[in-house]
Amino acid sequence: MDLEKMKTNLTDAGCDAREADRIIRVYESGSRRDALQMMKQNRCRLMEELHESGRKVDCMDFLIRSTEKEMKQADY
């Protein structure tokens, strides 16, 4: 695997430079399973962030719908 592309992908995926370098060092040392585990851990973190963002959007949608409903009822 092209290590420069790997680093670019890792940083694009939200890894900071230190974490990306750490994963690459482990990968280069031949510990592919360990590098894979590290990538999976980062993926899990990203999924948690995605779900948290989804919950925030749900809260904002609730507030928008509630406000729109109040405004509609006030117009009558």
Secondary structure, 3 states (H helix, E strand, C coil): CCHHHHHHHHHHCCCCHHHHHHHHHHHHCCCHHHHHHHHHHHHHHHHHHHHHHHHHHHHHHHHHHHHHHHHHHHHC
